[in-house]
Amino acid sequence: MTGTETTNPETTELIERLVERGNMLEAYARVVGNRGAAGVDSMTVEDLKPWLQAHWLEVKERLLAGTYRPEVVRGVEIPKPNGGKRQLGIPTVVDRLIQQALHQVLSPIFEPEFSPNSYGFRPGRGAHDAIRKAKEYQLAGKRWVVDIDLAKFFDEVNHDLLMARIAKKVRDKKVLRLIAHEIGNTLAPISSLLHSARLINDAEARDARLARIIDTIEERAKHLGEFLRGYTQFARLPRPRVEALKWRTLFVRLSDLVRFELIATPADLNAIAHIDRSQIEQALINLLKNAAEAGGPPEGVAVRLVAAEGGYEIQVLDRGPGIPPELMSKVLLPFYSTKRTGSGLGLALCREIVEAHGGSLRIEPREGGGTVVACFLPDPSAS
């Protein structure tokens, strides 16, 4: 958390509110009332009540533990009014119940942020309200109507930005992870369809333009998959399993994986660290990867170990162009990235790991050009 961020209980304990009896009963009534087709498990809305009577406690425990996994969606095609087909994904009835319960919890958080001129899929608003507003404009003498449609918006929406916007309001990682898994479930049918489309095109059409389209969609699907895997890791960071080892041991192992210059005294390298080696190693790999990609010379990437009051500081340094001052406070936020294809999770994950060890992470300009990312890790024996 940065100094300007606050933790709101209304957005950090959402999973408990999701599984409350009243919320689930309301969600159940809406799902049954909406009817709808069965998903991949063939369960109908009529089957839902007896299934929940037998399995709800297990589902509730998995939701609270953050281990609930939605099923893949069933893909169907329906005709569009103006011709062509529209691809739809049908979740299972149980997943629709969870989605509805989640919607009921999230809607009051996001609803106040919507434009007063928005009428679609809003509580207490609809098409008739939009028509009444349009008549008001007409009576006021306005004559122009601009019709804008974002083609295939839900097919092509940037999920990195979508999750970033959600994470600004929602702090409950279990809820964020549940949303990420719901998004991830769209990848399975997309990947399958892409594979089939490529085989058909290679065998029959041999259309170069279609091949490029398939390549583009495949690239975006791959990026989304990598993003979701990174996010899942970020949202499921386990408690550190601390062990005692020499700093030298950590850096020798790290040097086998990544190239960098080590700046440290023999005394500091032989000092004892109390860390989860795997987690700190992962954090340093992320930081060194960022340093290598910063745009400076490879020989400018270094790691400096410095004894500090109450512990040690590991500084990862580069000789890139540096981070603009106006972005310095943003780069540690989850999902924020200065890279076109970055997930914005690398630095956020590093900060989570360091803070889980009772430490802190800061970023500052490097003297002579570049950036310094400093991780302070406390030494329990110093207290």
N, C-alpha and C positions, 0 to 999 in steps of 0.2 A: 504494500500500500504506500502511496506517496503521501507527503504531508498534507495535501489538500483533499485527500479521499477520506470518506467516512464509511463506516459499516452500518447499514440500515437493517435492523432485524426483519423488516418487512420483505427484504430482498435476499436475506441470507438463510432464512429458515422456511423456504417455500416448499421443500419436499414434505415437511411435516404437515403443512397446510393442505398440500395436494391430497394426502391420504386420509384426511379427516372424514369422519362418517358423513357429515352433512354435504360436503363437497362431492364425495363419491356417489351419494344417492342422487344428487342433482345431475351429475354426469351420466349416471346409469339411465335416468329417465329420458334425458335428451338423446342418448344413443339408441335406446329402444324406440323412441318416438320417431327418430329419423329413418328407422329401418335400414336399408342399404344391403348390398350384397356381401357374401362371405369372402374372407381373405384366403390366403394360401392353406390355412388349416381347415377350411370348409365349415367352420363354426358359424351358425346363424345367430341372429339376435334372440331367437327363442331359446337357444342353447346356453345363452350367457348366464342367466340367473343360477341354474343348477351348477354350472361350472364354477362360478364365483363362490358359491356356498361350500364347495369342496376345496378350492385353491386360493381364495382371496388372501388368507393370512400369509401364505408363502409369497405371493406377489407383493404384498405390502412390505414384508421383510426385505425383499430384494430391492424395492424402490428406496426404502430407508437406508439400506446399505450401499446404494449406488451401483448395484450389480444387475439391475433389470435390463434386459436386452429386447428391444422390439423385434418382431418377426419381419422378414422381407415382405415387401408389398407385392400384391398380385397385379401384373400388368394387363390391361385391357385397352382396346381401341374402340372409340365411339365416333360416329360420323359428325362432322361439323355442319352447321346450317348452310354455309356457303361452299360446301364440298370439302373433300379431304378427310383426314382422320385426326382425332385428338387422342394422344396417349394418356391414359389415366392409371394411377396407382391406387389399389384398394388395400388398405391395411386390414389386419385381422380385427374382429369385433373387440377383443380384449385391448388391442393397441388403440383402437378408436376411443374406448372408454378412458384410457390413460391420457390420450391426447386431449379429450374434452375436459377432463379434470384439470389438466395442466393449463388449458386455455382459460378456464374459469379463474385460476389463480393469477395468471399473467395479465389478463385483460385489464384489470383495474390499475395495473402498474403502467401499461403502455397507452391505454385509452386517452388519458389527458394530453398526450403528446401529439395526437393526430390533429390535422387541420379541421377547423370548424366547417370548412367547405367540402369535407369528405363524407360521403353517405353510404358507400358500399361496405357491407359486412361489419356494420357498426351497431352496437346495442342501442335500441330505441331510435334507429334511423333506417331509412330505406329509400326506395326509388320514388315513392310519392312525395317524400320530403324534398328530394332533389328537384322534382317537377314543380313543386310550390315555389322553391327558391328561384328556379328559372323564370317562372311567371313574374315574380317580383322584379327581376332584372329587366324583363320585357316591358313591364308597366313603367319602369324607370327610364325607358327610352333606349335601352341597349339593344343592338341589332346583330352584333357579330357573335358567332358560335365557333369555337376552335375545338376540333375533335382530335385528341391525341391518344394513340394506343401503343403501348410497349409490346411489340410482337414477341411472343414466347418468353415473357418476362420470367415466369417461374421455372422455365427450362434453363435459363441463362443467368439468373441472378448470381452475383458474386457472393458465395457463401462465407468467405473470409470476412467481408464487410458486414454481412448479415449477423454473423456470430459476434463481431466486434460491437455492433449496435446493441445486441441483446445483453452482452456482458457488461456494458456501461450501466445497465439498470438492474441486472440480476447478478447477485453475488454468490448464490447457492451453487456450488460446483456440481452437486448431484443433478440438479435440474439442468444445468448447462450441458452436462455429459449426456443426459437423456435426450436433449434436443439434438446434440451432435450425432447420436446414434440414429435418431429418426432421419436426419439428413443423409447419413451414411447408407441407410437402407436403399436409397435411390440409386446407389452406384452399382449394385449387383445386376439389376435388369438392364441398366445402361451399358455396362461392360458386355453383357451377353448379346444385346442387340448390335453393338458395334462389331463384335466378332462375327456375327452372322452377316451383317451388312458388308464387311470386308470380304468374306468368302464369296458372297454372291457377286459383288462387283468384280473381283478378280477372275471369277469363272465365266461371267456372262457379259456384264456391261463394259467393263474395262474403261470406265469414265474417269479421266484424270481429275476433273473438278470434284466429282463425288469422293474420290480418294483423298483429296485435300481436306474436304469437309469432315470426313471420318477421322483423319489425322488430327484436326483441330479439336474435335469433340473428345477424342481419346486423350489428347494432351491435357485438356481442362479436367476430365474425369480423374486422370492420374494426379494432377495437382490437388484436386479436392480430396482424394484419398490420402495423400501425404499430409495435407492440412489436418484432416480428421484424426489421423494417427498421432500427429504431434499434439493436437488438442486433448485427445484422450489421455496421453501421458501427462500433460500439464494438469488436467483435472483430477488425476488419480495418483498424485504423488504420495507414496507411503511414508510413514514415520521413519526418520533416519535410524539405521542400525549402526550405532557408533562403535568404533573400535580404535584402539591405540596403535599408532604406527609412526614411523619416522617420515617427515616431510619428503626426505630423499626417496623413499620407496614410492610415494605417489608420483613424483616427477620423473623418475626413471621409467616407470610404466607408461606415463603419459608421453614421454619422448619417443616411445616405440610406435605411437599412434599418430602423432602430429609433430610437425617441424616447428621449433621455436628456440630462441636463445634464453637460457635460464640465468637469471641474475640473483644470486643468493650467497650468503657466507656459509662456510662449512658448519659453523656452530648452529645456524638457523636450520640448515638441512638435516642436521642430526637431532634437532629438537623433536619432541613427541607431539603429534597431532591427534586430536580426538574427533574423528569424523566418520561419516559413512563414505568409504572410499569410492564406491560405485557411483553414488550421487554426485560427489564433488568432482570426480573424474568426468562425468557427463556434463556438468556445468562448465568445466574448463574446456572441454572439447568444443562445446557450443561457442564459448567466447573466443577461442582460438580460430575457429572456422570464420566467425565474424571478422576477426582481425585480419585474417588472410584474404578475405574478400573485400576489405575496406578500400582497396585501390592503391595501397602503398607498396613499396618493395618488400619481397619476402623476408629479407634480412632485418626488416624493421619490426617484425613480430617477436615479442619477448614476453616472458613471465618473470615477475620480480616477487620474491618472498621477503617480507619485511616484518620484523618483530614490532608489535604495537602494544599499547597498554591493555592488558587483559586478554591478549591473544595474538593472532598473526593476521597479516593482510597479504592476500594474493592479488597482485596487479597484473592484468593482461594489457599489453601495450601494442599499438600499431602506429604506422607512419602514413596513414591515409589522409584524406582531406579534412577529417574531423567531422563532428556533428554540429550543425548550425545551432546557435544558442536557443533559438525559438523552438527547436525540436528536442532539446536536452531533457525536458520534463516529460516528454511523451513516449520516448523510446522504451521505457520500462513497462508501459501499459500493455496488457494482453491484447493481441491482435493488431497492434500498431506496428507497421513496418515501413522503412524507407526504401525497401527493395520492391521492384515490380511484382516479383513472384514469391516474396517472403510471406510466411504465415503470421509473423508478428508474435511468435510464441517462444522463440529461443531465449531472448533476454528475460522475458517474464518467467520462464521456467527456471533460469539461473537464479533469479531473485527469490523465487519460491524455495528453492533448495537451500540457499544461503540462510534465509530467514527461518527455515525449519531447523537449522543448526543453531539458532539463537543469534545469528550474525546479521550483517547488513551489506547492501550493495550500493555503490554510487558510481556515477560516470562523470568524468571531467576531461577538459582538454589536456593533451600532453605537451609539455614544454618542447618547443622546437617543431611542433606540428603533429597531428594525429590525435588519438583518443586513449584514455586510460579507463579501464573498468576495474574497480577495486572491490574485492570481496573480503570483508572482515569476518573472521571466524574466531569465536572466543575459545580460550584455553581454560577448561574447568579447574585445572590445578592452580591457576593464577588467582582464583577467587578465595 
